[in-house]
Amino acid sequence: MRRTSRPPFRQTFGGDIMDVRPLHDRIIVRRHEEGEQNRGGIITPDIAKEKPQRGTVIAAGSGTVRDGGTRVPLDVKAGDVILFGKYGGQEIKLDGEEYLIMREDEVLAVIETG
């Protein structure tokens, strides 16, 4: 059963349009590019930059299925800006753009605006 409240992520492949829909508790994330921080003329090496990364949820699965068949919906939804660990998720490339597929439990926080 497909939920209408969470449309799939629409992507083109060589002229063809495909719907990419993450399964269960997985989400597709577009990572935000973070500028290198340089404070007081000191450049921090990449190894020391293990702070959380930001990204926007592009698509979300329908949730996990518990014993007995009840579905638990995800806490994140398409459009949410999230924080996640630097090494979280699996990198994928769709139509020349890079995205991450990760489980919801890899999300550290949702950034609320407003």
C-alpha positions as CSV (number, residue, x, y, z in Angstrom):
1,M,0.0,0.0,0.0
2,R,1.5,3.3,-1.1
3,R,1.0,6.4,1.2
4,T,-0.1,9.5,-0.6
5,S,1.1,11.8,2.2
6,R,4.8,11.1,1.2
7,P,5.2,11.2,-2.5
8,P,8.3,9.5,-4.0
9,F,11.4,11.5,-5.0
10,R,11.1,12.1,-8.8
11,Q,14.4,11.7,-10.6
12,T,15.3,11.7,-14.3
13,F,17.7,9.1,-15.9
14,G,18.7,9.8,-19.4
15,G,15.4,11.3,-20.3
16,D,13.3,8.8,-18.4
17,I,11.6,9.9,-15.3
18,M,11.8,7.5,-12.4
19,D,10.3,7.6,-8.9
20,V,12.8,6.8,-6.1
21,R,11.1,5.7,-2.9
22,P,13.1,4.7,0.2
23,L,11.9,1.6,2.0
24,H,10.8,1.2,5.6
25,D,12.8,3.5,7.9
26,R,15.2,4.8,5.3
27,I,15.4,8.4,4.0
28,I,17.1,10.1,1.1
29,V,19.1,13.2,2.1
30,R,20.8,16.0,0.1
31,R,23.9,17.0,2.1
32,H,24.4,20.8,2.6
33,E,27.9,21.9,1.7
34,E,29.7,23.4,4.7
35,G,32.4,26.0,4.2
36,E,35.7,25.3,5.8
37,Q,36.1,27.2,9.0
38,N,39.2,29.2,9.5
39,R,39.4,31.0,12.9
40,G,42.3,33.2,13.7
41,G,44.3,32.0,10.7
42,I,44.2,28.3,11.8
43,I,43.0,25.8,9.3
44,T,41.4,22.7,11.0
45,P,42.5,19.4,9.3
46,D,39.7,17.2,7.9
47,I,40.3,14.6,10.6
48,A,39.4,17.1,13.3
49,K,36.1,18.0,11.5
50,E,33.9,15.3,12.9
51,K,31.0,17.6,13.8
52,P,27.5,16.8,12.7
53,Q,26.6,17.4,9.1
54,R,23.4,19.2,7.8
55,G,21.1,18.0,5.1
56,T,17.6,18.2,3.7
57,V,15.4,15.2,3.6
58,I,14.3,14.6,0.0
59,A,12.2,11.5,0.5
60,A,11.2,9.3,3.5
61,G,10.1,5.7,3.7
62,S,6.7,4.7,5.2
63,G,8.1,3.5,8.6
64,T,9.1,0.3,10.3
65,V,6.8,-2.7,10.8
66,R,6.5,-4.0,14.3
67,D,5.6,-7.6,15.4
68,G,1.9,-8.0,14.7
69,G,2.0,-5.9,11.5
70,T,1.6,-2.4,13.0
71,R,3.5,0.3,11.1
72,V,5.3,3.0,13.1
73,P,5.7,6.1,10.9
74,L,8.9,8.1,10.8
75,D,9.6,11.2,12.8
76,V,11.2,13.0,9.8
77,K,9.5,14.0,6.5
78,A,10.5,15.4,3.2
79,G,11.7,19.0,3.5
80,D,13.0,18.6,7.1
81,V,16.6,20.0,7.7
82,I,18.5,17.4,9.8
83,L,21.8,16.9,11.6
84,F,23.5,13.6,11.1
85,G,27.0,12.1,11.8
86,K,29.8,12.8,9.3
87,Y,30.1,9.1,8.4
88,G,26.3,8.3,8.4
89,G,24.5,6.8,5.4
90,Q,25.5,5.4,2.1
91,E,26.5,7.8,-0.7
92,I,24.6,7.4,-4.0
93,K,24.7,9.3,-7.2
94,L,21.4,9.9,-9.1
95,D,21.4,11.8,-12.4
96,G,24.8,13.4,-11.6
97,E,23.9,14.6,-8.1
98,E,25.1,13.1,-4.8
99,Y,22.7,12.0,-2.1
100,L,22.8,9.9,1.0
101,I,20.5,7.0,1.9
102,M,20.3,6.4,5.7
103,R,18.2,5.0,8.4
104,E,16.1,7.3,10.5
105,D,18.1,6.2,13.6
106,E,21.2,7.8,12.1
107,V,19.5,11.3,12.3
108,L,20.7,13.2,15.4
109,A,18.2,16.0,15.3
110,V,15.7,18.0,13.2
111,I,16.4,21.7,12.9
112,E,13.2,23.6,13.6
113,T,12.9,27.0,11.8
114,G,10.6,29.8,12.8
